Amino acid sequence: MFSKILIANRGEIALRVLRACRELGIKTVAVHSTADEDAMHVRLADEAVCIGPPAARDSYLNVAAILSAATITGAEAIHPGYGFLSENADFAETVEAHGLAFIGPTAEHIRMMGDKITAKTTMEMLGVPLVPGSDGELKSLDEARAVAEQVGYPVLIKATAGGGGRGMKVARDASEIEEAWSVARTEARTAFGNDAVYLEKYLDKPRHIELQILGDNYGNVVHFGERDCSLQRRHQKLLEEAGSPAITAEQRDTIGKTVTDALSKMGYRNAGTLEFLYQDGQFCFIEMNTRLQVEHPVTEMVCDVDLVREQIRIAAGEKLGYTQSDITFSGHAIECRINAEDPDTFAPCPGTVAVYHAPGGLGVRIDSALYTGYKVPPYYDSMIAKVIVHAPTRAEAIARMHRALDEFVVEGIKTVIPLHRRILADPEFQKGDYTIHWLEQFTARPH
């Protein structure tokens, strides 16, 4: 086991990794920008190193500074958290080239899954079902037209690199295909420096279902069930559940076996999440995230497993030590992402937290690095907390989340807590009757 780990991230995920290290008896090194000098993970770490000015490109994306911090503090491994460098294959490769352990997948698998066309081709070869679409990158507008006619409209033109909803455009009929082709490529080139695109059938009422897996260095792979991440705005998740109200235990077992068999053949190691569109009883693979997910706590709550602890164990060379039959699922969990945003306009609202009081009680977990007096900086993602609840049933989990949000006090800045209260009170949400388009429609309603 490692004696010291550098955490190459900030905010609640840096604190989350720090806590896992503490429980394993591992010393921690926090890196931070000048804007994060007073951050909670910096205060609690055993050592802290400033790696640059506020801009992420000069600090949290500064590979040389992070590796220097690891060297001068004697860290043996680096945990990248999520975002920033977590899915950067060159970073993973460089970390290991410097004699450090990268707490994540191999650079080969990060690179393979980072390109959506390669990821889909690989998964198809391994027996994982896909959304109907083009065989790889589209080379021309004429090819896009031909494939669209073959799979049937509506279709979605998507960038092969990146994510977050950029480089994606829907064509609902043949009259829209040229504009979709042009806009998707332009957005992809601007956002990712790569204008390669491919085409998929556009599913009109899908749910976003993802499967959490872990693999060790010895060919063992297990899954920890599904998460329903369908509540999204502009392809950004806002609320997640485990398990999904739309999936049966039998369906979970079937897709779980398909996925674990595929990743075992790949030799995949550490944490990963396979994302699917689910409609009319069919799962269609869309992409794989080769890292820890923001929404991992809902899985931890229903499986009673510390995924970060497992990541560290695997990176240290330990075997999983359990099989799929040892994984059990109990109750229901919901996570609400709390962003420092106006709940109606979604405009970012950085500033000083005048009053902070976190909810508590049975089955309530808060993952946050906030405290009274903390200054939420304007330079990074607006998520400032996650409220996670667990209860025996989904109805009880909804009631518990209502209660937790009523107790949650964050003054001095605006947050999306009022929006979450509205979602939880909606009859359609309470019935579990929603798709990936539901939240956009819900937020457009007068209230």
Secondary structure, DSSP 8 states (H G I E B T S, - for coil): --SEEEE---HHHHHHHHHHHHHTT-EEEEEEEGGGTT-HHHHHSSEEEEEESSSGGGTTT-HHHHHHHHHHHT--EEE--SSTTTT-HHHHHHHHHTT-EESSS-HHHHHHHHSHHHHHHHHHHTT--B-SB-SS----HHHHHHHHHHH-SSEEEEESS--TTTTEEEE-SGGGHHHHHHHHHHHHHHHHS---EEEEE--SS-EEEEEEEEE-TTS-EEEEEEEEEEEEETTEEEEEEES-TT--HHHHHHHHHHHHHHHHHHT--EEEEEEEEEETTEEEEEEEE-S--TTHHHHHHHHT--HHHHHHHHHTT------GGG----SEEEEEEEESB-TTT--B--EE-SEEE---STTEEEEE---TT-EE-SSS-SEEEEEEEEESSHHHHHHHHHHHHHH-EEESS--SHHHHHHHHH-HHHHHT---TTHHHHHHHS--
